[in-house]
Amino acid sequence: MQKTVLITGANRGIGLEFVKQYHSAGYQVIATTRNPLAQDGLKVFSQANPDVKVISVDISDDKQLAGLASMLKDQPIDILISNAGYYGPKGEASQFGQVNHQEWIKTFNINTIAPLKLIEAIHSNLIAGKEKKVAFLSSKMGSMADNSSGGSYIYRSSKAALNAVIKSLSVDLEKDKINVVSLHPGWVQTEMGGVNALIDTQTSVKGMTKIITKLNSKNSGEFIAYDGKKIPW
């Protein structure tokens, strides 16, 4: 029976590359985006591959998450890739003395709260899946041990908090045999990462899919980079 992967934030960059690689691997792909009508990479790919199911959902909206759960009904989800995220303001607006309060709340809502609410919304679908795996796109910038440059208060804190959520989920979902992992994709050439980034999306996603494949109860709850190296909290 064909396995199913649900990928959020799938319209471009890393999310879109996950769509392509899992589709190539033979998975039934369900891709979410806030704007399915946009002329972007996901629309082009899904038109060429009509078996890819595209769903419109803003994961930071509780009503839309409830709608997603209703739409999926009893659909088993083998792998969930929680990729949708938001960097927030760069530069002075995220530095000491200049932090934008509303942007901080928005970033936390998208990067930290929404991923947890997503899991809650489709918990039964994950239990019904065979693989029972959840991968969260975090960031090395959320590592407190690795922080030697300071600043970036908004993004750093949202990812550090996400890591705390992931660690708790690894404990709470153990009884359901659902394994979770926090992934650092590397510095990737995307709209967020910029043109000076060190690796392309193909390299990043290929590495992360290998980690997801090896995810089990022994390494559930760990913080791992795309190249397989563990990252200190």
LINPE-V845636 format. One record per backbone hydrogen bond with DSSP energy under -1.0 kcal/mol. NH is the residue of the N-H (numbers start at 1). CO is the residue of the C=O. If there is no record, write none. Layout:
[[NH & CO] [NH & CO]]
This chain:
[[5 & 28] [6 & 79] [7 & 30] [8 & 81] [10 & 32] [16 & 12] [17 & 13] [18 & 14] [19 & 15] [20 & 16] [21 & 17] [22 & 18] [23 & 19] [24 & 20] [25 & 21] [26 & 23] [27 & 22] [28 & 3] [30 & 5] [31 & 53] [32 & 7] [33 & 55] [38 & 35] [40 & 38] [42 & 11] [44 & 40] [45 & 41] [46 & 42] [47 & 43] [48 & 44] [49 & 45] [52 & 49] [53 & 29] [55 & 31] [57 & 33] [61 & 58] [65 & 61] [66 & 62] [67 & 63] [68 & 64] [69 & 65] [70 & 66] [71 & 67] [72 & 68] [73 & 69] [75 & 72] [77 & 125] [78 & 4] [79 & 4] [80 & 133] [81 & 6] [82 & 135] [83 & 81] [94 & 91] [95 & 92] [98 & 95] [100 & 93] [104 & 100] [105 & 101] [106 & 102] [107 & 103] [108 & 104] [109 & 105] [110 & 106] [111 & 107] [112 & 108] [113 & 108] [114 & 109] [117 & 113] [118 & 114] [119 & 115] [120 & 116] [121 & 117] [122 & 118] [126 & 122] [127 & 123] [128 & 124] [133 & 78] [134 & 179] [135 & 80] [136 & 181] [137 & 82] [138 & 136] [138 & 183] [142 & 139] [143 & 140] [144 & 233] [148 & 146] [153 & 94] [156 & 152] [157 & 153] [158 & 154] [159 & 155] [160 & 156] [161 & 157] [162 & 158] [163 & 159] [164 & 160] [165 & 161] [166 & 162] [167 & 163] [168 & 164] [169 & 165] [170 & 166] [172 & 168] [173 & 169] [177 & 174] [178 & 173] [179 & 132] [181 & 134] [182 & 222] [183 & 136] [184 & 224] [188 & 186] [189 & 199] [190 & 188] [194 & 190] [197 & 194] [199 & 187] [204 & 200] [205 & 201] [206 & 202] [207 & 203] [208 & 204] [209 & 205] [210 & 206] [211 & 207] [212 & 208] [213 & 209] [214 & 210] [221 & 180] [222 & 219] [224 & 182] [225 & 229] [226 & 184] [228 & 225] [231 & 223]]
